Amino acid sequence: MAKRIYSEEFRIDAVNQVIENGYSVPDTAQIGVHLSSLNSWIRHLKSPEAIAKHQKDDIASVEIKKLQKELKRVTEERDILKKAAVYFEATQTKIYFYKGV
């Protein structure tokens, strides 16, 4: 049997089934993962290094979402101001001063 390589996302999802959702390791292993592999993933993802990395990633993703939201808001404001400038330029009457001869 060939060695299967699982993605990091798959591993995290499998571990979350055990840790967060309360499934047993043998029940979760029925998705096609060997028990020892699943246990080692759990040990690895419960390590302090993995927890710190996960928290750092969460902080970064929250900051990215905040910045994306702000960018969208500022872009919409800019577009509104552009449209307003075009509107006022088109409706403004030009006044010419006549200089008497």
TAJO-V538433 format. One record per helix or strand of 3 or more residues. SS is the DSSP state (h for helix, s for strand). FROM is the first residue (numbers start at 1). LEN is the number of residues. Records with the same first field share a line. If there is no record, write none. Layout:
SS=FROM-LEN / FROM-LEN
//
This chain:
h=8-12 / 25-5 / 35-11 / 48-44
//
